[in-house]
Every structure is written in C-alpha cells, then in structure tokens.
Amino acid sequence: MSHHSLQAIAPPLPVGTTTAMKRKRHFTPARIGVYAFLFSAALFFLLPLYVMIITSFKPMLEIRSGNVFALPAMATLDPWRQAWGAVSQGFWNSVAIAVPSTVIPILLGAINGYALSFWRPRGANLLFGVLLAGAFIPVQVMIYPLVWMMARAGVFGSLPAIVLVHVVFGMPLMTLLFRNYYASVPHELFQAARIDGGGFWRIFLQVMLPMSLPIVVVAAIMQVTGVWNDYILGLVFAGRENLPMTVQLNNVINTTTGTRLYNVNMAATILTAAVPLAIYFISGRWFVRGIAAGAVKG
C-alpha cells in the first residue's frame, strides 16, 4: 500500500491536536514542582493581605473572638471611615510630596541619561560614577548634614525641603535607568537627527522623550513607591504641617491611649498601601517592558 493510500485512509487530525499534544508533553514533574512552589509562595505572601482585608471589615467584638482567618459575620464600614479620618490629611500631604518628587527626578534623570549616552561631554564617565555612587550612600548617613544645611538655609521642616531631599536621593537611580535605556537605542537614530539639524533639546524633546514611555513608567513606579513608602525622611524633613501618610499611620497604630482598634489599624494600613499597588497593577505591563529594554546594555 502506497504512502498516498495511507493518507487517504487515515482521517486527518483535528485542528489544534498537535499543539495540545505538545502542551501535554511540557507538564513534566519538574514543571509541576515549579508551579506548586510558585502557588505556595503566592499563598504565603497573600495570606497577610487576606487577614488585613477581612479584619478591616470586622467589629472589635468579633475580632476578640480569636478566629483570625474567618470571614466577617457582621461586616461593617465603620473602621474604614475612622481610618480615613485619621490619615486623610496625610494622604494629601503624601500626594503633594510625591508628585514633584517623582516628576523632577525623572525629568533630570532623563536629561542626564540622554546627555551621558549620546553627547558624552568631557568627564562624562567620572560624572556618571559620582552619580552612581550617590545611589549607594545610606540615607541615614546624610540626614544630619542635610538637616544642618537646610536649617542654615531656612527651609527645614517645609514642603520644599522634603521634595528637595527626595529629588537628591532619587536622581542617581533615575540617571542610571535612563542611561541604560538610551544606550540600547541605535546611535544611527541620533546621528540622523543631528544631520537634520537637531540640537540638544530638539532631539531630546522630539525624538528621545516620545520613545521613552516604557522606562518613564518604570521610573515613575519606582520613584512613587519609594517616596510614598518613605517614613524616616518625611518624619525628619517634612515638618508637622506636611507629615506624609506613613508617619500618620505610625501615629495611629502606635497610640498609647485607649484600646487598640485592630480593624481601624488594618484599614489605615490598606489605605496607605493602596496608591503604589494601584499604580503597579495599572501599569505593570509597561513596567516589565521598560525593565527588559533598560537591561539590554549597561
């Protein structure tokens, strides 16, 4: 029987059967073990969040019963109202701090990375090394000198003071991110823009910046997360009128008067963490793209 006769007798495989067979072969014991480990790790990290959420909806009488993992039998929103009343001023203070403390370092880091990648001024490598060294200096080491300088300048304990501190500490990392990202851009693109008569600012604004959205999202997520979650710098430099949300959260949780309201504490903690989590989940796709693009060259 010829090969063509066998093809005529045997019915064709359904569409997608080959792909399904290949997929089944991929479920090896090693892969199953990896999935089991990842699933267990996800449960381990999500369990505290689950406890926080359900506790924030329970009345204190139900919390004192001791069943931590049980769903609320009588859910209430009162803890959330109390929590928002306790940290609402800190929320707006954190917004006022985070917006300029994110926009300014990203803009400066983009300009620095662009200049160090394409224009390469004299001493560019030395300047980049100094900026990079600044990223590894512990914040605690610089607190006292910064307090002394800002007190002498008359800006200590103000909104410009805390914004300036975040700009100074954020600029080295932002410069590193943008320099690595622009190093992956073909140099011929920059040369073509130069031939067309583009100068420093025109090439940056019309060519480089529009193609920098992935790394801008990465930088924004990292800077917003760092600024929003900061405690020590806000406590030292912001002053009483501009205390960020983390400082007010600490004051709510560590109160020494009255009974500890665990449901209010959990709700206030979730409110404090909501902004960076929302930003990450909304722009997570761009975050992965930007990290991958910025890691091509260093």
Backbone hydrogen bonds, N-H to C=O, Kabsch-Sander energy under -0.5 kcal/mol:
donor,donor_aa,acceptor,acceptor_aa,energy
6,L,2,S,-1.8
7,Q,3,H,-1.9
8,A,4,H,-1.6
9,I,5,S,-1.9
10,A,6,L,-2.8
17,T,14,P,-2.0
20,A,16,G,-2.3
21,M,17,T,-2.4
22,K,18,T,-2.2
23,R,19,T,-2.3
24,K,20,A,-2.2
25,R,21,M,-1.6
26,H,22,K,-0.8
26,H,23,R,-0.7
27,F,23,R,-0.5
27,F,24,K,-1.1
28,T,26,H,-2.2
32,I,28,T,-2.5
33,G,29,P,-2.3
34,V,30,A,-2.0
35,Y,31,R,-2.5
36,A,32,I,-2.5
37,F,33,G,-2.2
38,L,34,V,-2.6
39,F,35,Y,-2.6
40,S,36,A,-2.2
41,A,37,F,-2.6
42,A,38,L,-2.5
43,L,39,F,-2.2
44,F,40,S,-2.2
45,F,41,A,-2.1
46,L,42,A,-2.2
47,L,43,L,-1.8
49,L,45,F,-0.6
50,Y,46,L,-2.4
51,V,47,L,-2.3
52,M,48,P,-2.5
53,I,49,L,-2.4
54,I,50,Y,-2.4
55,T,51,V,-2.2
56,S,52,M,-1.9
57,F,53,I,-0.6
57,F,54,I,-0.7
58,K,55,T,-1.3
62,E,59,P,-0.5
63,I,59,P,-1.7
64,R,60,M,-2.2
65,S,62,E,-0.7
66,G,63,I,-1.6
68,V,66,G,-1.4
70,A,67,N,-0.6
76,T,57,F,-2.0
81,R,77,L,-1.8
82,Q,78,D,-2.5
83,A,79,P,-2.5
84,W,80,W,-2.5
85,G,81,R,-2.0
86,A,82,Q,-1.4
87,V,83,A,-1.9
88,S,84,W,-1.6
91,F,87,V,-2.0
92,W,88,S,-1.8
93,N,89,Q,-2.0
94,S,90,G,-2.5
95,V,91,F,-2.2
96,A,92,W,-2.3
97,I,93,N,-1.7
98,A,94,S,-3.3
99,V,95,V,-2.2
101,S,97,I,-1.6
102,T,98,A,-0.9
102,T,99,V,-1.0
103,V,99,V,-2.5
104,I,100,P,-1.9
106,I,102,T,-1.7
107,L,103,V,-2.4
108,L,104,I,-2.6
109,G,105,P,-2.9
110,A,106,I,-2.4
111,I,107,L,-2.1
112,N,108,L,-2.7
113,G,109,G,-2.8
114,Y,110,A,-2.3
115,A,111,I,-2.5
116,L,112,N,-2.7
117,S,113,G,-1.5
118,F,114,Y,-2.0
119,W,114,Y,-0.7
119,W,115,A,-0.6
120,R,115,A,-2.4
124,A,121,P,-1.7
127,L,123,G,-2.5
128,F,124,A,-2.6
129,G,125,N,-2.2
130,V,126,L,-2.2
131,L,127,L,-2.4
132,L,128,F,-2.7
133,A,129,G,-2.2
134,G,130,V,-1.4
135,A,131,L,-0.7
135,A,132,L,-1.0
136,F,133,A,-1.3
137,I,134,G,-0.7
141,V,138,P,-0.7
142,M,138,P,-0.8
142,M,139,V,-0.9
143,I,139,V,-0.6
143,I,140,Q,-0.6
144,Y,140,Q,-0.5
146,L,142,M,-2.0
147,V,143,I,-2.7
148,W,144,Y,-2.5
149,M,145,P,-2.4
150,M,146,L,-2.6
151,A,147,V,-2.3
152,R,148,W,-1.9
153,A,149,M,-1.8
154,G,150,M,-0.9
155,V,150,M,-2.0
156,F,150,M,-1.1
157,G,237,F,-0.7
158,S,155,V,-0.9
158,S,237,F,-0.6
162,I,158,S,-1.7
163,V,159,L,-2.1
164,L,160,P,-2.4
165,V,161,A,-2.1
166,H,162,I,-2.0
167,V,163,V,-2.3
168,V,164,L,-2.5
169,F,165,V,-2.3
170,G,166,H,-1.7
171,M,167,V,-1.8
174,M,170,G,-2.0
175,T,171,M,-2.6
176,L,172,P,-2.1
177,L,173,L,-2.3
178,F,174,M,-2.4
179,R,175,T,-2.5
180,N,176,L,-2.2
181,Y,177,L,-1.9
182,Y,178,F,-2.9
183,A,179,R,-1.7
184,S,180,N,-0.6
184,S,181,Y,-1.1
185,V,182,Y,-1.1
189,L,186,P,-1.1
190,F,186,P,-0.8
191,Q,187,H,-2.2
192,A,188,E,-2.5
193,A,189,L,-1.8
194,R,190,F,-2.0
195,I,191,Q,-2.3
196,D,192,A,-1.7
197,G,194,R,-1.5
198,G,193,A,-2.5
203,I,199,G,-2.2
204,F,200,F,-1.7
205,L,201,W,-2.8
206,Q,202,R,-2.4
207,V,203,I,-1.8
208,M,203,I,-2.3
209,L,204,F,-3.0
211,M,207,V,-0.7
211,M,208,M,-0.6
212,S,209,L,-1.7
213,L,210,P,-0.5
216,V,212,S,-2.4
217,V,213,L,-2.2
218,V,214,P,-1.9
219,A,215,I,-2.7
220,A,216,V,-2.7
221,I,217,V,-2.6
222,M,218,V,-2.4
223,Q,219,A,-2.7
224,V,220,A,-2.9
225,T,221,I,-2.3
226,G,222,M,-2.2
227,V,223,Q,-2.9
228,W,224,V,-3.1
229,N,225,T,-2.1
230,D,227,V,-0.8
235,L,231,Y,-2.4
236,V,232,I,-1.9
237,F,233,L,-2.9
238,A,233,L,-0.5
238,A,234,G,-1.3
242,N,239,G,-1.0
243,L,240,R,-0.6
245,M,90,G,-0.7
248,Q,244,P,-1.8
249,L,245,M,-2.4
250,N,246,T,-2.1
251,N,247,V,-1.9
252,V,248,Q,-2.0
253,I,249,L,-2.6
254,N,250,N,-2.4
255,T,252,V,-0.9
261,L,259,T,-0.6
262,Y,260,R,-1.1
265,N,261,L,-2.4
266,M,262,Y,-2.5
267,A,263,N,-2.1
268,A,264,V,-2.6
269,T,265,N,-2.1
270,I,266,M,-2.3
271,L,267,A,-2.3
272,T,268,A,-1.9
273,A,269,T,-1.8
274,A,270,I,-0.9
275,V,271,L,-0.5
277,L,273,A,-1.6
278,A,274,A,-2.6
279,I,275,V,-2.5
280,Y,276,P,-2.2
281,F,277,L,-2.5
282,I,278,A,-2.3
283,S,279,I,-2.1
287,F,283,S,-1.8
288,V,284,G,-2.0
289,R,285,R,-1.8
290,G,286,W,-2.6
291,I,287,F,-2.3
292,A,288,V,-2.3
293,A,289,R,-2.4
294,G,290,G,-2.5
295,A,291,I,-0.8
295,A,292,A,-0.5
296,V,293,A,-1.1
